[in-house]
């Protein structure tokens, strides 16, 4: 029998405040139609003052645990994928651990921007397969609104806040679980999408800076490679994929990836229109939505993929 990391439950949380494209157009040189045409985004959720990344992640984690039927004391590993932690240190995962009442195991943050959840899921899978933990909470939580220049229409319209989580448990079985992951980085794209601040460089937080055309071109190319390579590695045909659960950066990027897989739009999970790009939170948010509305069922084969600044990109192949 094969030891695999099985998803037992999913959860998510979106802040109450919603900012529409029409509201943004009141202060930016943009319009609803302009944003929709280029990104597919019509609205985004924004965390309230005093509502932190750990707060969003905590609620998503609690909902995932409830769905799994497990208790906090069953968890012995927490990985929080985020690029917007509450503080530079300590890790925000530790705050979630404490608020959940988890007193055993370990917790840490993992930063790979929009690919953070893909990387964190692969990391948790490796730890579980090695026996370093038995049950893991993998969370993607972001307050991207805190690092936006709200006067820059090229970035302010793209991002939102939110959190999603999954409960993973190592099980000795051969049918369900994470089949494999593929992770890649190319540091030559470091300056194409970045935040112009940091403790070591400017001693400030900074805001998102992006070279849109370069990022778009690289995302389409690299994601196409990531999804085709992981299928080849594991000997799985494109037509066997039941659902594509992509990072929700841009509908045109998602459409290009689905086309390379030969997947109809009806087999692609879209949440970007109402949630925008929630960075590391976007994949678990989309996954939870599709599980709870009944589209994704136990036994389905899903492919998650993401591309991020750095450049960092990757994919996860999962039997639900």
C-alpha atoms as a printed R data frame, in Angstrom:
    type eleno elety resid chain resno       x      y       z
1   ATOM     1    CA   UNK     A     1   0.000  0.000   0.000
2   ATOM     2    CA   UNK     A     2   1.127  3.540  -0.725
3   ATOM     3    CA   UNK     A     3   1.451  6.130   2.043
4   ATOM     4    CA   UNK     A     4  -0.302  9.275   0.852
5   ATOM     5    CA   UNK     A     5  -1.389 12.601   2.261
6   ATOM     6    CA   UNK     A     6  -5.191 12.629   2.048
7   ATOM     7    CA   UNK     A     7  -7.342 15.768   2.121
8   ATOM     8    CA   UNK     A     8  -9.948 15.189   4.835
9   ATOM     9    CA   UNK     A     9 -11.516 18.644   4.922
10  ATOM    10    CA   UNK     A    10 -11.447 22.118   3.390
11  ATOM    11    CA   UNK     A    11 -12.378 25.549   4.694
12  ATOM    12    CA   UNK     A    12 -12.239 29.203   3.694
13  ATOM    13    CA   UNK     A    13 -12.995 32.729   4.788
14  ATOM    14    CA   UNK     A    14 -13.526 36.045   2.991
15  ATOM    15    CA   UNK     A    15 -13.682 39.429   4.760
16  ATOM    16    CA   UNK     A    16 -17.041 41.169   4.820
17  ATOM    17    CA   UNK     A    17 -16.002 44.357   2.989
18  ATOM    18    CA   UNK     A    18 -16.334 44.190  -0.820
19  ATOM    19    CA   UNK     A    19 -14.890 46.766  -3.216
20  ATOM    20    CA   UNK     A    20 -16.332 46.682  -6.724
21  ATOM    21    CA   UNK     A    21 -14.739 47.879  -9.940
22  ATOM    22    CA   UNK     A    22 -17.246 50.713 -10.019
23  ATOM    23    CA   UNK     A    23 -16.047 51.891  -6.611
24  ATOM    24    CA   UNK     A    24 -12.415 51.780  -7.750
25  ATOM    25    CA   UNK     A    25 -13.272 53.776 -10.857
26  ATOM    26    CA   UNK     A    26 -14.304 56.671  -8.608
27  ATOM    27    CA   UNK     A    27 -10.676 57.219  -7.543
28  ATOM    28    CA   UNK     A    28  -8.640 55.547 -10.316
29  ATOM    29    CA   UNK     A    29  -8.333 56.225 -14.027
30  ATOM    30    CA   UNK     A    30 -10.087 52.973 -14.882
31  ATOM    31    CA   UNK     A    31 -13.519 51.481 -15.473
32  ATOM    32    CA   UNK     A    32 -15.416 48.287 -14.771
33  ATOM    33    CA   UNK     A    33 -15.263 47.292 -18.440
34  ATOM    34    CA   UNK     A    34 -11.496 47.932 -18.657
35  ATOM    35    CA   UNK     A    35 -10.799 45.733 -15.627
36  ATOM    36    CA   UNK     A    36 -13.162 42.952 -16.732
37  ATOM    37    CA   UNK     A    37 -11.707 42.839 -20.248
38  ATOM    38    CA   UNK     A    38  -8.099 42.497 -19.030
39  ATOM    39    CA   UNK     A    39  -8.521 40.405 -15.874
40  ATOM    40    CA   UNK     A    40 -12.032 39.014 -15.516
41  ATOM    41    CA   UNK     A    41 -12.285 40.623 -12.048
42  ATOM    42    CA   UNK     A    42 -15.375 42.532 -10.964
43  ATOM    43    CA   UNK     A    43 -14.927 42.755  -7.175
44  ATOM    44    CA   UNK     A    44 -12.613 41.880  -4.295
45  ATOM    45    CA   UNK     A    45 -12.870 41.384  -0.507
46  ATOM    46    CA   UNK     A    46 -10.829 43.649   1.777
47  ATOM    47    CA   UNK     A    47  -9.892 42.940   5.391
48  ATOM    48    CA   UNK     A    48 -11.249 45.328   7.985
49  ATOM    49    CA   UNK     A    49  -8.955 47.534  10.079
50  ATOM    50    CA   UNK     A    50  -7.500 45.335  12.795
51  ATOM    51    CA   UNK     A    51  -8.324 42.145  10.874
52  ATOM    52    CA   UNK     A    52  -5.007 40.382  10.301
53  ATOM    53    CA   UNK     A    53  -3.743 37.590   8.063
54  ATOM    54    CA   UNK     A    54  -3.752 35.223  11.054
55  ATOM    55    CA   UNK     A    55  -7.395 36.101  11.798
56  ATOM    56    CA   UNK     A    56  -8.464 35.133   8.284
57  ATOM    57    CA   UNK     A    57  -6.361 31.984   8.385
58  ATOM    58    CA   UNK     A    58  -7.735 30.972  11.780
59  ATOM    59    CA   UNK     A    59 -11.347 30.971  10.567
60  ATOM    60    CA   UNK     A    60 -10.458 29.036   7.412
61  ATOM    61    CA   UNK     A    61  -8.549 26.494   9.532
62  ATOM    62    CA   UNK     A    62 -11.444 26.077  11.972
63  ATOM    63    CA   UNK     A    63 -13.843 25.431   9.096
64  ATOM    64    CA   UNK     A    64 -11.481 22.915   7.519
65  ATOM    65    CA   UNK     A    65 -11.145 21.076  10.824
66  ATOM    66    CA   UNK     A    66 -14.903 21.020  11.258
67  ATOM    67    CA   UNK     A    67 -15.313 19.562   7.758
68  ATOM    68    CA   UNK     A    68 -12.663 16.909   8.469
69  ATOM    69    CA   UNK     A    69 -14.286 15.714  11.681
70  ATOM    70    CA   UNK     A    70 -11.006 16.163  13.541
71  ATOM    71    CA   UNK     A    71 -10.129 18.260  16.572
72  ATOM    72    CA   UNK     A    72  -7.258 20.760  17.027
73  ATOM    73    CA   UNK     A    73  -5.461 18.242  19.263
74  ATOM    74    CA   UNK     A    74  -5.227 15.909  16.252
75  ATOM    75    CA   UNK     A    75  -3.044 18.431  14.369
76  ATOM    76    CA   UNK     A    76   0.728 18.201  14.740
77  ATOM    77    CA   UNK     A    77   1.864 20.410  11.829
78  ATOM    78    CA   UNK     A    78   0.676 23.795  10.568
79  ATOM    79    CA   UNK     A    79   2.057 25.453   7.456
80  ATOM    80    CA   UNK     A    80   0.840 28.945   6.617
81  ATOM    81    CA   UNK     A    81   1.475 30.088   3.062
82  ATOM    82    CA   UNK     A    82   1.574 33.884   3.102
83  ATOM    83    CA   UNK     A    83   3.510 36.898   1.890
84  ATOM    84    CA   UNK     A    84   1.627 39.244   4.209
85  ATOM    85    CA   UNK     A    85   2.349 37.991   7.752
86  ATOM    86    CA   UNK     A    86   1.086 39.829  10.802
87  ATOM    87    CA   UNK     A    87   4.657 40.701  11.784
88  ATOM    88    CA   UNK     A    88   8.134 40.173  10.348
89  ATOM    89    CA   UNK     A    89   8.508 37.596  13.122
90  ATOM    90    CA   UNK     A    90   7.480 35.419  14.808
91  ATOM    91    CA   UNK     A    91   5.691 33.309  12.236
92  ATOM    92    CA   UNK     A    92   1.979 33.965  11.912
93  ATOM    93    CA   UNK     A    93   1.423 30.197  11.848
94  ATOM    94    CA   UNK     A    94   2.381 30.187  15.536
95  ATOM    95    CA   UNK     A    95  -0.396 32.667  16.319
96  ATOM    96    CA   UNK     A    96  -2.920 30.457  14.513
97  ATOM    97    CA   UNK     A    97  -1.565 27.430  16.358
98  ATOM    98    CA   UNK     A    98  -2.067 29.147  19.719
99  ATOM    99    CA   UNK     A    99  -5.574 30.416  18.929
100 ATOM   100    CA   UNK     A   100  -6.624 26.960  17.767
101 ATOM   101    CA   UNK     A   101  -5.377 25.515  21.037
102 ATOM   102    CA   UNK     A   102  -2.868 23.219  19.349
103 ATOM   103    CA   UNK     A   103  -0.134 22.465  21.878
104 ATOM   104    CA   UNK     A   104   1.838 19.781  20.060
105 ATOM   105    CA   UNK     A   105   3.910 19.558  16.891
106 ATOM   106    CA   UNK     A   106   5.228 22.572  14.987
107 ATOM   107    CA   UNK     A   107   4.090 25.521  12.878
108 ATOM   108    CA   UNK     A   108   5.824 27.755  10.353
109 ATOM   109    CA   UNK     A   109   5.200 30.206   7.512
110 ATOM   110    CA   UNK     A   110   6.138 29.577   3.905
111 ATOM   111    CA   UNK     A   111   6.493 32.413   1.393
112 ATOM   112    CA   UNK     A   112   6.238 31.810  -2.343
113 ATOM   113    CA   UNK     A   113   3.711 34.567  -3.058
114 ATOM   114    CA   UNK     A   114   0.906 33.359  -5.363
115 ATOM   115    CA   UNK     A   115   2.469 29.891  -5.568
116 ATOM   116    CA   UNK     A   116   2.629 29.686  -1.783
117 ATOM   117    CA   UNK     A   117  -0.164 27.152  -1.336
118 ATOM   118    CA   UNK     A   118   1.212 24.853  -4.052
119 ATOM   119    CA   UNK     A   119   4.614 24.953  -2.357
120 ATOM   120    CA   UNK     A   120   3.129 24.519   1.138
121 ATOM   121    CA   UNK     A   121   1.019 21.554   0.060
122 ATOM   122    CA   UNK     A   122   4.094 19.879  -1.445
123 ATOM   123    CA   UNK     A   123   6.073 20.608   1.738
124 ATOM   124    CA   UNK     A   124   3.401 19.183   4.020
125 ATOM   125    CA   UNK     A   125   3.114 16.104   1.810
126 ATOM   126    CA   UNK     A   126   6.861 15.465   2.089
127 ATOM   127    CA   UNK     A   127   6.824 15.861   5.884
128 ATOM   128    CA   UNK     A   128   3.846 13.529   6.260
129 ATOM   129    CA   UNK     A   129   5.335 10.880   4.013
130 ATOM   130    CA   UNK     A   130   8.547 10.992   6.052
131 ATOM   131    CA   UNK     A   131   6.600 10.450   9.243
132 ATOM   132    CA   UNK     A   132   7.572 13.798  10.786
133 ATOM   133    CA   UNK     A   133   3.888 14.488  11.399
134 ATOM   134    CA   UNK     A   134   0.595 12.675  11.008
135 ATOM   135    CA   UNK     A   135  -1.998 15.404  10.517
136 ATOM   136    CA   UNK     A   136  -1.370 18.808   8.956
137 ATOM   137    CA   UNK     A   137  -3.225 22.061   8.497
138 ATOM   138    CA   UNK     A   138  -2.105 23.769   5.299
139 ATOM   139    CA   UNK     A   139  -3.386 27.330   5.101
140 ATOM   140    CA   UNK     A   140  -3.139 30.063   2.497
141 ATOM   141    CA   UNK     A   141  -3.990 33.459   3.979
142 ATOM   142    CA   UNK     A   142  -3.304 36.945   2.657
143 ATOM   143    CA   UNK     A   143  -4.103 40.591   3.289
144 ATOM   144    CA   UNK     A   144  -2.774 41.822  -0.054
145 ATOM   145    CA   UNK     A   145  -4.653 45.100   0.363
146 ATOM   146    CA   UNK     A   146  -2.009 46.120   2.936
147 ATOM   147    CA   UNK     A   147   0.773 46.152   0.314
148 ATOM   148    CA   UNK     A   148  -1.087 47.860  -2.516
149 ATOM   149    CA   UNK     A   149  -0.607 51.347  -3.894
150 ATOM   150    CA   UNK     A   150  -4.251 52.269  -4.258
151 ATOM   151    CA   UNK     A   151  -3.332 54.993  -6.758
152 ATOM   152    CA   UNK     A   152  -1.749 52.499  -9.176
153 ATOM   153    CA   UNK     A   153  -4.431 51.089 -11.442
154 ATOM   154    CA   UNK     A   154  -2.116 48.386 -12.816
155 ATOM   155    CA   UNK     A   155  -1.957 46.635  -9.426
156 ATOM   156    CA   UNK     A   156  -4.747 48.031  -7.207
157 ATOM   157    CA   UNK     A   157  -7.454 46.403  -9.332
158 ATOM   158    CA   UNK     A   158  -5.892 42.933  -9.231
159 ATOM   159    CA   UNK     A   159  -5.709 41.850  -5.595
160 ATOM   160    CA   UNK     A   160  -7.952 40.980  -2.683
161 ATOM   161    CA   UNK     A   161  -7.856 39.424   0.788
162 ATOM   162    CA   UNK     A   162  -8.946 35.991   1.968
163 ATOM   163    CA   UNK     A   163  -7.932 32.618   3.356
164 ATOM   164    CA   UNK     A   164  -8.375 28.939   2.592
165 ATOM   165    CA   UNK     A   165  -7.223 25.779   4.322
166 ATOM   166    CA   UNK     A   166  -7.072 22.010   4.026
167 ATOM   167    CA   UNK     A   167  -6.579 19.247   6.570
168 ATOM   168    CA   UNK     A   168  -4.119 16.602   5.398
169 ATOM   169    CA   UNK     A   169  -3.555 13.246   7.061
170 ATOM   170    CA   UNK     A   170  -1.022 10.562   6.229
171 ATOM   171    CA   UNK     A   171  -2.799  7.305   5.430
172 ATOM   172    CA   UNK     A   172  -1.635  3.920   4.290
173 ATOM   173    CA   UNK     A   173  -3.770  3.457   1.192
174 ATOM   174    CA   UNK     A   174  -3.362  3.568  -2.560
175 ATOM   175    CA   UNK     A   175  -6.337  5.359  -4.040
176 ATOM   176    CA   UNK     A   176  -6.753  8.878  -2.591
177 ATOM   177    CA   UNK     A   177  -4.354 11.674  -1.696
178 ATOM   178    CA   UNK     A   178  -1.608 13.814  -3.183
179 ATOM   179    CA   UNK     A   179  -0.161 11.915  -6.121
180 ATOM   180    CA   UNK     A   180   2.693 14.334  -6.662
181 ATOM   181    CA   UNK     A   181   3.861 17.934  -6.936
182 ATOM   182    CA   UNK     A   182   6.134 19.859  -9.275
183 ATOM   183    CA   UNK     A   183   7.914 23.006  -8.055
184 ATOM   184    CA   UNK     A   184  10.066 25.437 -10.035
185 ATOM   185    CA   UNK     A   185  11.746 28.837  -9.618
186 ATOM   186    CA   UNK     A   186  13.655 31.161 -11.949
187 ATOM   187    CA   UNK     A   187  15.242 34.058 -10.090
188 ATOM   188    CA   UNK     A   188  15.967 35.960 -13.291
189 ATOM   189    CA   UNK     A   189  12.384 37.238 -13.088
190 ATOM   190    CA   UNK     A   190  12.860 38.620  -9.576
191 ATOM   191    CA   UNK     A   191  12.344 42.270 -10.590
192 ATOM   192    CA   UNK     A   192   9.281 41.696 -12.795
193 ATOM   193    CA   UNK     A   193   6.895 41.275  -9.853
194 ATOM   194    CA   UNK     A   194   8.002 42.319  -6.380
195 ATOM   195    CA   UNK     A   195   7.344 44.518  -3.356
196 ATOM   196    CA   UNK     A   196   9.685 47.509  -3.169
197 ATOM   197    CA   UNK     A   197  10.345 47.215   0.541
198 ATOM   198    CA   UNK     A   198  11.613 44.889   3.229
199 ATOM   199    CA   UNK     A   199  13.449 44.800   6.582
200 ATOM   200    CA   UNK     A   200  16.898 44.280   5.021
201 ATOM   201    CA   UNK     A   201  16.562 46.678   2.083
202 ATOM   202    CA   UNK     A   202  14.383 49.658   2.981
203 ATOM   203    CA   UNK     A   203  13.164 48.956   6.523
204 ATOM   204    CA   UNK     A   204   9.641 49.561   5.194
205 ATOM   205    CA   UNK     A   205   6.820 47.318   4.003
206 ATOM   206    CA   UNK     A   206   6.678 48.641   0.440
207 ATOM   207    CA   UNK     A   207   4.029 48.126  -2.240
208 ATOM   208    CA   UNK     A   208   3.575 45.753  -5.174
209 ATOM   209    CA   UNK     A   209   5.425 46.609  -8.391
210 ATOM   210    CA   UNK     A   210   4.698 44.693 -11.587
211 ATOM   211    CA   UNK     A   211   5.773 44.522 -15.224
212 ATOM   212    CA   UNK     A   212   2.486 43.198 -16.517
213 ATOM   213    CA   UNK     A   213   3.369 42.005 -20.048
214 ATOM   214    CA   UNK     A   214   6.473 40.129 -18.889
215 ATOM   215    CA   UNK     A   215   4.593 38.417 -16.075
216 ATOM   216    CA   UNK     A   216   1.698 37.437 -18.332
217 ATOM   217    CA   UNK     A   217   3.966 35.968 -21.011
218 ATOM   218    CA   UNK     A   218   6.011 33.955 -18.529
219 ATOM   219    CA   UNK     A   219   2.945 32.749 -16.639
220 ATOM   220    CA   UNK     A   220   1.303 31.308 -19.745
221 ATOM   221    CA   UNK     A   221   4.495 29.559 -20.846
222 ATOM   222    CA   UNK     A   222   5.627 28.213 -17.472
223 ATOM   223    CA   UNK     A   223   2.185 27.060 -16.346
224 ATOM   224    CA   UNK     A   224   1.702 25.189 -19.595
225 ATOM   225    CA   UNK     A   225   4.957 23.368 -18.913
226 ATOM   226    CA   UNK     A   226   4.098 22.719 -15.246
227 ATOM   227    CA   UNK     A   227   0.772 21.037 -15.932
228 ATOM   228    CA   UNK     A   228   2.030 18.972 -18.865
229 ATOM   229    CA   UNK     A   229   5.214 17.889 -17.059
230 ATOM   230    CA   UNK     A   230   3.467 16.669 -13.911
231 ATOM   231    CA   UNK     A   231   1.042 14.573 -15.961
232 ATOM   232    CA   UNK     A   232   3.936 13.066 -17.903
233 ATOM   233    CA   UNK     A   233   5.882 12.269 -14.730
234 ATOM   234    CA   UNK     A   234   2.952 10.357 -13.254
235 ATOM   235    CA   UNK     A   235   1.732  8.770 -16.470
236 ATOM   236    CA   UNK     A   236  -1.660 10.452 -16.438
237 ATOM   237    CA   UNK     A   237  -3.477 11.502 -19.604
238 ATOM   238    CA   UNK     A   238  -4.953 14.989 -19.899
239 ATOM   239    CA   UNK     A   239  -8.460 13.603 -20.350
240 ATOM   240    CA   UNK     A   240  -8.258 11.909 -16.934
241 ATOM   241    CA   UNK     A   241  -8.280 15.288 -15.153
242 ATOM   242    CA   UNK     A   242 -11.700 15.990 -13.657
243 ATOM   243    CA   UNK     A   243 -11.027 19.542 -12.454
244 ATOM   244    CA   UNK     A   244  -8.463 22.290 -12.870
245 ATOM   245    CA   UNK     A   245  -8.177 24.373  -9.686
246 ATOM   246    CA   UNK     A   246  -5.890 27.225 -10.724
247 ATOM   247    CA   UNK     A   247  -4.471 30.259  -9.014
248 ATOM   248    CA   UNK     A   248  -6.912 33.079  -9.739
249 ATOM   249    CA   UNK     A   249  -4.583 35.760 -11.086
250 ATOM   250    CA   UNK     A   250  -6.063 36.463 -14.488
251 ATOM   251    CA   UNK     A   251  -8.842 34.740 -16.435
252 ATOM   252    CA   UNK     A   252  -6.865 34.905 -19.676
253 ATOM   253    CA   UNK     A   253  -3.981 32.974 -18.068
254 ATOM   254    CA   UNK     A   254  -6.407 30.380 -16.700
255 ATOM   255    CA   UNK     A   255  -8.087 30.000 -20.091
256 ATOM   256    CA   UNK     A   256  -4.717 29.476 -21.802
257 ATOM   257    CA   UNK     A   257  -3.760 26.737 -19.312
258 ATOM   258    CA   UNK     A   258  -7.111 24.965 -19.673
259 ATOM   259    CA   UNK     A   259  -6.762 25.057 -23.442
260 ATOM   260    CA   UNK     A   260  -3.365 23.342 -23.270
261 ATOM   261    CA   UNK     A   261  -4.960 20.635 -21.135
262 ATOM   262    CA   UNK     A   262  -7.901 20.283 -23.483
263 ATOM   263    CA   UNK     A   263 -10.275 21.003 -20.599
264 ATOM   264    CA   UNK     A   264 -13.623 22.733 -21.236
265 ATOM   265    CA   UNK     A   265 -14.388 25.762 -19.103
266 ATOM   266    CA   UNK     A   266 -17.008 23.701 -17.279
267 ATOM   267    CA   UNK     A   267 -14.143 21.713 -15.706
268 ATOM   268    CA   UNK     A   268 -12.270 24.790 -14.450
269 ATOM   269    CA   UNK     A   269 -12.946 26.338 -11.035
270 ATOM   270    CA   UNK     A   270 -13.247 30.128 -11.325
271 ATOM   271    CA   UNK     A   271 -13.474 32.449  -8.310
272 ATOM   272    CA   UNK     A   272 -11.453 35.423  -9.526
273 ATOM   273    CA   UNK     A   273 -14.410 37.431 -10.750
274 ATOM   274    CA   UNK     A   274 -15.690 38.069  -7.223
275 ATOM   275    CA   UNK     A   275 -12.497 37.492  -5.192
276 ATOM   276    CA   UNK     A   276  -9.682 38.835  -7.417
277 ATOM   277    CA   UNK     A   277  -6.136 37.595  -6.838
278 ATOM   278    CA   UNK     A   278  -5.819 36.533  -3.208
279 ATOM   279    CA   UNK     A   279  -2.285 35.224  -3.773
280 ATOM   280    CA   UNK     A   280  -1.554 32.101  -1.680
281 ATOM   281    CA   UNK     A   281  -5.209 31.939  -0.603
282 ATOM   282    CA   UNK     A   282  -6.735 31.657  -4.063
283 ATOM   283    CA   UNK     A   283  -6.335 27.907  -4.676
284 ATOM   284    CA   UNK     A   284  -7.662 26.735  -1.275
285 ATOM   285    CA   UNK     A   285 -10.503 29.273  -1.549
286 ATOM   286    CA   UNK     A   286 -11.472 27.873  -4.953
287 ATOM   287    CA   UNK     A   287 -11.063 24.291  -3.773
288 ATOM   288    CA   UNK     A   288 -13.288 24.809  -0.745
289 ATOM   289    CA   UNK     A   289 -15.981 26.508  -2.797
290 ATOM   290    CA   UNK     A   290 -16.091 23.668  -5.324
291 ATOM   291    CA   UNK     A   291 -16.099 20.982  -2.611
292 ATOM   292    CA   UNK     A   292 -18.908 22.642  -0.682
293 ATOM   293    CA   UNK     A   293 -21.120 23.270  -3.724
294 ATOM   294    CA   UNK     A   294 -20.744 19.635  -4.752
295 ATOM   295    CA   UNK     A   295 -18.777 20.005  -7.944
296 ATOM   296    CA   UNK     A   296 -15.627 18.338  -6.617
297 ATOM   297    CA   UNK     A   297 -16.403 14.917  -5.147
298 ATOM   298    CA   UNK     A   298 -14.402 12.185  -3.464
299 ATOM   299    CA   UNK     A   299 -12.473 10.255  -6.088
300 ATOM   300    CA   UNK     A   300 -12.130 13.184  -8.502
301 ATOM   301    CA   UNK     A   301  -8.688 13.864  -9.956
302 ATOM   302    CA   UNK     A   302  -7.778 17.528  -9.629
303 ATOM   303    CA   UNK     A   303  -4.835 19.575 -10.816
304 ATOM   304    CA   UNK     A   304  -3.793 22.729  -8.970
305 ATOM   305    CA   UNK     A   305  -1.373 25.190 -10.543
306 ATOM   306    CA   UNK     A   306   0.047 28.615  -9.760
307 ATOM   307    CA   UNK     A   307   2.585 31.166 -11.000
308 ATOM   308    CA   UNK     A   308   4.126 33.878  -8.827
309 ATOM   309    CA   UNK     A   309   6.730 36.567  -8.547
310 ATOM   310    CA   UNK     A   310  10.213 35.299  -8.119
311 ATOM   311    CA   UNK     A   311   9.525 33.632 -10.569
312 ATOM   312    CA   UNK     A   312   8.039 30.679  -8.679
313 ATOM   313    CA   UNK     A   313   5.532 28.237 -10.124
314 ATOM   314    CA   UNK     A   314   4.278 24.703  -9.706
315 ATOM   315    CA   UNK     A   315   1.455 22.185  -9.655
316 ATOM   316    CA   UNK     A   316  -0.143 19.556  -7.411
317 ATOM   317    CA   UNK     A   317  -1.933 16.439  -8.626
318 ATOM   318    CA   UNK     A   318  -4.513 15.202  -6.115
319 ATOM   319    CA   UNK     A   319  -7.055 12.401  -5.935
320 ATOM   320    CA   UNK     A   320  -9.790 13.759  -3.680
